[in-house]
Structure formats: structure tokens, C-alpha cells
Amino acid sequence: MTYLWFIGVEPDEQNKGIGGKLLLELIEYSMKHNRPVYSETSTTKNLPWYEKFGFNVYNEQDLSYHLYFLKRDIK
């Protein structure tokens, strides 16, 4: 398993593809090692971005905030 604890890009540098390049490197690593990738987000606007890279929400939990658990299977 590969676990992405968090990924972030400075606000002034967002929407330039930097986060996507970082995530693709992690995905390539996980594919090379035959490992699914797991992550989490509490920001709903991030969900379509993760889905674009093949992640699916496999669970949700309400804590003091709503947390989405994400997984990208080996393809």
C-alpha cells in the first residue's frame, strides 16, 4: 500500500499542474511496486481532482468534520 498523507500547493501556484505532476509521480511509483494508493480529504472541492486521477471514495466518516477516504486501485 502507498499512503498519501497530504498534498498541497501554495495558493499562488495552484491550477498550474504542479499538484498533478506530484500525484502522478506517486501513482507511477505505486504501479511499479504493485500497490494501491490511499489518501483522505475533508475538502469536497478536492474530490473531482482526485477522481480525475482514478481515485474513488470508499468510505466517509463524520468526526468534528466530514472526512472522505480515497483509494486508487492498481490498474
C-alpha positions as CSV (number, residue, x, y, z in Angstrom):
1,M,0.0,0.0,0.0
2,T,1.1,3.6,-0.7
3,Y,-0.4,6.2,1.6
4,L,-0.5,9.9,0.6
5,W,-0.8,11.7,3.9
6,F,-1.4,15.1,2.2
7,I,-0.5,17.1,-0.9
8,G,-0.6,20.8,-1.2
9,V,0.5,23.6,-3.4
10,E,0.9,27.3,-2.4
11,P,-2.2,29.2,-3.4
12,D,-0.4,31.4,-5.8
13,E,0.9,28.3,-7.6
14,Q,-2.3,26.4,-7.8
15,N,-4.0,25.5,-11.1
16,K,-0.7,25.2,-12.9
17,G,-0.4,21.4,-12.8
18,I,2.1,21.2,-10.0
19,G,0.0,19.0,-7.7
20,G,-1.0,16.8,-10.6
21,K,2.7,16.2,-11.5
22,L,3.5,15.3,-7.9
23,L,0.5,12.9,-7.7
24,L,1.4,11.3,-11.0
25,E,4.9,10.5,-9.7
26,L,3.3,8.8,-6.6
27,I,0.9,6.9,-8.9
28,E,3.8,5.7,-11.1
29,Y,5.7,4.6,-8.0
30,S,2.7,2.7,-6.7
31,M,2.1,1.0,-10.0
32,K,5.7,0.0,-10.3
33,H,5.5,-1.6,-6.9
34,N,2.0,-3.1,-7.5
35,R,0.5,-1.1,-4.6
36,P,-2.9,0.7,-4.4
37,V,-2.8,4.3,-3.2
38,Y,-4.8,5.6,-0.3
39,S,-5.5,9.1,0.9
40,E,-8.0,11.3,2.7
41,T,-9.6,14.7,2.3
42,S,-12.1,16.8,4.2
43,T,-12.4,19.3,1.3
44,T,-15.2,18.4,-1.1
45,K,-13.8,20.6,-3.8
46,N,-10.8,18.2,-4.0
47,L,-12.9,15.2,-4.8
48,P,-13.2,15.8,-8.6
49,W,-9.4,16.4,-8.7
50,Y,-8.7,13.0,-7.1
51,E,-11.3,11.3,-9.3
52,K,-9.6,12.7,-12.4
53,F,-6.5,10.6,-11.3
54,G,-8.5,7.4,-10.7
55,F,-9.3,7.7,-7.0
56,N,-12.7,6.6,-5.6
57,V,-14.3,7.4,-2.3
58,Y,-14.5,4.1,-0.5
59,N,-15.7,5.4,2.9
60,E,-16.8,8.6,4.7
61,Q,-16.9,9.5,8.3
62,D,-18.3,12.4,10.3
63,L,-15.9,13.5,13.0
64,S,-15.9,17.1,14.0
65,Y,-15.7,17.5,10.2
66,H,-16.6,15.2,7.3
67,L,-13.7,13.0,6.1
68,Y,-13.6,11.2,2.7
69,F,-11.4,8.1,2.4
70,L,-9.9,7.7,-1.1
71,K,-8.4,4.7,-2.9
72,R,-6.8,4.3,-6.3
73,D,-6.6,0.6,-7.2
74,I,-3.8,-1.0,-9.1
75,K,-4.6,-0.8,-12.8
